[in-house]
Amino acid sequence: MADPRPLLDRPIARVVALLLFAGMVAALLLPDWDGLFTYGSGPPANPDLTRCLDKRLGDVRQMQADGTITDAQASQFRERAQNYCHSRFGG
């Protein structure tokens, strides 16, 4: 005797749907699998950029600690220092 339930309500249809879902998730994740879980744990690749950022941002911290600039100015100066170093040394 045939099953009275429609085709899409049968357990095999649910298994097929689950397999399709797993396949689609795999298709989305596998192409960039190596890039998903890598974190910047090593030193930066550009030592000139690192030196520039250390110097410029250190100067901004010092000016802020000395009271020469306000917190709002320090935020602007940090942004400008980062833009300067990145434009000069890349990265």
N, C-alpha and C positions, 0 to 999 in steps of 0.2 A: 504494500500500500504506500502511496506517495505521501511525503510530508506535507501537511496542510499549510505550513507557514510559507510566506513568500520567500523568494530566493535571497533577498538581502537581509532577512531576519535569521538566517541559518548560521550556525557556529562557523562553518567554513568561510562564509562571507566576512565574518569578523576577523578571522585569522588572516585572510587575504588583505583586508584593510590594515591590519597591524603590520604585516610584512611590507606593504606599500609605504606606510608611514615611516618605518625604520629605514627603508631604502632611500626615501627622500631626505631624511635627516642625515644619513651617511653621505648622500650626494652633496649636501650643503657643507658638511664638515671636512670631508676628506681632502678636497683640493688645497686647503690651507691649513692642514693639520699641524705642520711644524710651526707655523706662525701663531697658533692659538695659545700656546702655553709657554712661550719664551718671554722672559722678563729681562730687563736691562740690568743684569747683575755684574757685568764686566765694566771695565773703565771705558770712558768715551773714546771713540776712534780718533778724535781730533784733539791733540794735546794743546795746540794753539788756542782753540776755542775754550778749552777748559781753563787755561791760564788767564785769558781775557775775562771770562766770566768771574773767576775767582777774584781778580784784581778789581774789576769794576763794581761787582756786588759787595765786595769787602769795603770799598771806599764809601758806598752808599750806607752800609751798616754803620761805619765809623761816623759819618756825618750825622746820622740819625741818633747815635748814642751820644754825640757831643751836643746835640740840641740845635745844630745848624739848620736842619730841615725838619719839617713836620712829617707825620705819618703819611698824609696824603701826598706830599712831595716825594717822600721815599718810595712810595708805590710807583709814581710816575718815573722817577729816576731808575728804579729797578727795571721797569719795562723798557725804557730807552737804552739802558746798558745791555740788556739782552738782545734788543733789536740791533744795536751797533755791533756787538760781537758776532751775532749770527750773520749779519750782512758782510762783515769783514772776513770772517774765517769759515763761513758756511756752516752746515749742520742744521 
